[in-house]
Amino acid sequence: MFSPFICVVVQCDDPGKPTNGAQLVNKGFVYGGSVKFTCNTDYTLRGTSTIYCQENKEWTGSVPLCLGECQWLNLVCEVFST
């Protein structure tokens, strides 16, 4: 007996965008789609710049941070002081 296949679109939730930044969506929030994150002028991206929607409806990473110069310098200072 033949059993028909049922195709279901795998969709991830909107991951959001970083404060002081933006998201550029490629192919939508569906399996195989991606989101590239950018930061506003004078802000530095900390984290993964591009994440992908997976078959399990989860993203390959989280939303990165966009740090201003003072925030970035404090972070660098903390890293070097430890």
N, C-alpha and C positions, 0 to 999 in steps of 0.2 A: 504494500500500500504506500502511496506517495504522500509525503508530509510536506506541505509548502513551507518555505523559509519565510521568516518574518524579519524584515530589516528595521532596525531602530536606530535613530540618530543618537549618538553618544554626545551629550552636551555637558560642559563644565560650567560652573557658576562664574560670573564676572569676578575676576580676582581683585578688582579695584585698581586704583592708581596711586602712585606715591604722592605725598604732600609735596608741593613745589615741583611737580612733574606731570607727565602724561603717559598714556598708553596708546600704542599703535597696534591695531588688531589686524591679523592676517588670517583669512578664511573663517572668521567668527570664533565663537567659544565652543567649537565642536572638535571631536577627536581629530588630531592632526593639525588643528589650528594653533596659532601662536600669538603671543602678546609681547611686543617689544616695548620696554620702558625707556623714557628719556627724562632728563631733568631740565628745569628752567635754567636760563643763563645765570652764571655764578653759583650754581649748585653742582655737586659731584655725586654721581651714582655710586652707591655702596650696596653690593649684592649682585644677583644675576640679572643681566639686561634683557634676556629673552627666555620666556617659559612656554611650555607646550602642553596642550590638553591631551591627556592620556586615555586609554581605553577604559580605565577604572573611574573616569569622571573627575580625576584629580589633576592638578597642575604639577609640572615637574619642579616647581620652586615657588617661593613666595614673593610678594611685592617687595622690591628693594627700597632703600631709603634714598632720598635726595638731600644731601647735607650741604648747608651753607658753609662758607669759608671758616667761620669760627667753630662750628660744630665739627668740621673735618679736622681742623687743627687740634681740637681737644681730643678727638678720637685717636689721632696719630700720637699725640703726647701720651695718652693712656696706654697705647700699645707699646711704646718704647719704654715706658716707666715700669712695665711689669716684667 
